[in-house]
Structures are given as structure tokens and as C-alpha cells.
């Protein structure tokens, strides 16, 4: 299944909201794949989880040329990584109206509290695909290990004591602190 970003709903001339039919078809296909894959083992996460997504896009023709490396390459083009993430989250979330048809992996995607999304091009002539890794996250010391594995402890503690400008000011201060 080739990765795809989630399209925004569009507003019609008279205020009607239209959802992209390609997004709906993609979600249906993804849910069918997930349902088939999960038939043998029923997994339903109830608590917080970490979800990592590896979106491997087929290489465009102009990148098939021998001047480009044979292996994987970063994909800095559209769709944006957050739209790929949203599409996967929605594809794994239970349908609210019909949980018998598609129970999902979790009840609501707000249970995903951590994770990364990688967008890369496939090797030359390889197909695109989406790989998803999900694991439960437990309360306790693992929270600090996860957070401080990404953000230095002194930066987290420093921004907590800095002037709380609610948003931009703290972010700017944190970036300035990184530079010093």
C-alpha cells in the first residue's frame, strides 16, 4: 500500500463540507488490510501507546537515474509527514458508528502519546509501502527516559522555570538556550 497524506475537507460554495473521496477509499483499504492482518490475533490497546510510522514512497522517475544512490533516500516532498501520520492514525482507529465492522487497534487516536514518522523513497524499482510499529507505553520512569532521550533534561527544566509566555516566547527562549 503506497503511503498517502490525509486531505483536508473542502468547503463548498453554499457552506457544504466535502471530504476527499480518495482519502475515504484509502482509509477503507487500510482498514481492510489491518482487519485481515489482525484476524489471527486480536489486539486492542486501552492505555497510552507509541506509534512509529515508516512511509516508504515509490521513487519518482527522475530519481531512478543512476546518478542517485540505489538505497533508501529521504523524501522531502509532499505529502507532509503530519498528514501521513493523521492518515495512519485514522486508519487504525475504531469506527465510531460501526465498531462491529471495524473495531480498530484502539478506541481513539488520542491514546498515541509518542512516536516518530519517517518519510523515505524506496530503493530503485521497489514498491511503496507503510510500516507501523505500535507498543504500549507505561507510566513511570520510562516517561523520563523517553522525553530526556529526545530533549536534554536541562532544557526541559530550564523552560519550565523561564517566563511563561504561553507558547511562542517559551519556544523562542528554548531555541536561544540551545544556541548558547
Long-range contacts (C-beta under 8 A, 24 or more apart in sequence): 1-29, 1-30, 1-33, 1-128, 1-129, 1-130, 2-57, 2-58, 2-127, 2-128, 2-129, 2-130, 3-55, 3-56, 3-57, 3-79, 3-84, 3-87, 3-119, 3-128, 3-129, 3-130, 4-79, 4-84, 4-87, 5-78, 5-79, 5-80, 5-83, 5-84, 5-86, 5-87, 6-83, 6-84, 6-86, 6-87, 6-90, 7-83, 23-87, 26-87, 26-91, 27-87, 27-90, 27-91, 30-87, 30-88, 30-91, 30-92, 30-130, 31-91, 31-95, 31-102, 31-104, 34-91, 34-92, 34-104, 34-105, 35-102, 38-105, 43-105, 44-103, 44-104, 44-105, 44-106, 44-107, 45-105, 45-106, 45-111, 45-134, 45-136, 46-106, 46-107, 46-111, 47-111, 47-136, 47-137, 47-138, 48-111, 48-112, 48-113, 48-114, 48-136, 48-137, 48-138, 48-139, 49-106, 49-111, 49-112, 49-113, 49-134, 49-135, 49-136, 49-137, 50-112, 50-113, 50-114, 50-115, 50-134, 50-135, 50-136, 50-137, 50-146, 51-88, 51-89, 51-92, 51-112, 51-114, 51-115, 51-132, 51-133, 51-134, 52-115, 52-116, 52-117, 52-118, 52-132, 52-133, 52-134, 53-84, 53-85, 53-88, 53-115, 53-116, 53-117, 53-118, 53-130, 53-131, 53-132, 54-118, 54-120, 54-130, 54-131, 54-132, 54-133, 55-81, 55-84, 55-117, 55-118, 55-119, 55-120, 55-130, 56-120, 56-121, 56-122, 56-126, 56-128, 56-129, 56-130, 56-131, 57-119, 57-120, 57-121, 57-122, 57-128, 58-121, 58-122, 58-126, 58-127, 58-128, 59-121, 59-122, 59-123, 59-124, 59-125, 59-126, 60-121, 63-121, 64-124, 64-125, 68-124, 70-123, 70-124, 71-123, 72-120, 72-121, 72-122, 72-123, 73-120, 73-121, 74-119, 74-120, 74-121, 75-119, 75-120, 75-121, 76-119, 81-117, 81-119, 82-117, 84-117, 84-119, 85-115, 85-117, 88-130, 88-132, 92-132, 92-134, 105-134, 113-137, 114-146
